[in-house]
Amino acid sequence: MAPSSEKKLIEWIESSGKAEPGPQCAHHILGHGGRDSALRRWGLAKSEGGKKATLRAIVAVARKLSVLLHRLWVSGEFYKPFPQMV
């Protein structure tokens, strides 16, 4: 996604109050209720640096989550929170 379209998405998330399911799930993963996983650790590392970094991390985690869910759906595998450790 181009930087300008990412900026528009972040502005939309901030202003609308109607977030899509992807960013809502990503926000939960990165929040206090999220379980420990490789995706959460990656997102928390991306979110360091302020509010804009946190919003970018939410969008990035939402994208990774959508790719992960599609991959699990296509392959029929089960979710592994830490895939390299298994």
C-alpha positions in Angstrom: 0.0 0.0 0.0 1.3 3.4 -0.9 2.1 5.8 2.0 -0.7 8.2 1.0 -3.3 5.4 1.0 -2.0 4.2 4.4 -2.3 7.7 5.7 -5.9 7.9 4.5 -6.7 4.6 6.2 -5.2 5.7 9.5 -7.2 9.0 9.3 -10.3 7.0 8.5 -9.8 4.7 11.5 -9.2 7.7 13.8 -12.2 9.7 12.6 -15.0 7.3 11.7 -15.6 5.3 14.8 -16.6 2.5 12.5 -13.6 0.3 12.2 -13.5 -2.8 10.0 -13.1 -6.2 11.7 -9.4 -6.5 10.8 -8.2 -3.4 12.6 -10.6 -4.3 15.5 -9.0 -7.7 15.9 -5.5 -6.3 15.6 -6.3 -3.7 18.2 -7.4 -6.5 20.5 -4.3 -8.6 19.8 -2.1 -5.6 20.7 -4.1 -4.6 23.7 -4.1 -5.8 27.2 -6.4 -8.8 26.5 -4.3 -10.2 23.7 -2.6 -13.6 24.2 1.1 -13.9 23.7 2.1 -14.9 20.2 4.7 -14.2 17.6 2.2 -11.8 15.8 1.6 -9.9 19.1 5.3 -9.6 19.8 6.0 -8.4 16.3 3.2 -5.8 16.5 4.2 -4.5 19.9 7.8 -4.0 18.6 6.4 -2.0 15.7 4.2 0.1 17.9 7.0 1.6 19.9 7.4 5.3 19.2 4.1 7.1 19.8 0.5 7.2 18.6 1.3 7.2 14.8 3.6 4.2 15.3 0.8 2.4 17.2 -1.8 3.1 14.5 0.6 1.9 11.8 1.3 -1.3 13.9 -2.5 -1.9 14.1 -2.8 -1.7 10.4 0.3 -3.9 9.9 -1.0 -6.5 12.3 -4.4 -6.5 10.6 -2.8 -7.1 7.3 -0.6 -9.9 8.6 -3.6 -11.4 10.4 -5.7 -11.5 7.1 -2.8 -13.2 5.3 -2.4 -15.7 8.1 -6.1 -16.5 8.2 -6.3 -16.9 4.5 -3.2 -19.2 4.5 -4.7 -21.3 7.3 -8.0 -21.6 5.4 -6.3 -22.6 2.2 -3.9 -25.1 3.7 -6.3 -26.5 6.4 -3.6 -26.2 9.1 -4.2 -25.2 12.7 -3.0 -21.9 14.1 0.4 -22.0 15.9 1.1 -19.0 18.1 4.9 -19.5 17.7 5.4 -21.3 14.4 9.3 -21.5 14.6 9.2 -23.1 18.0 7.0 -26.1 16.9 
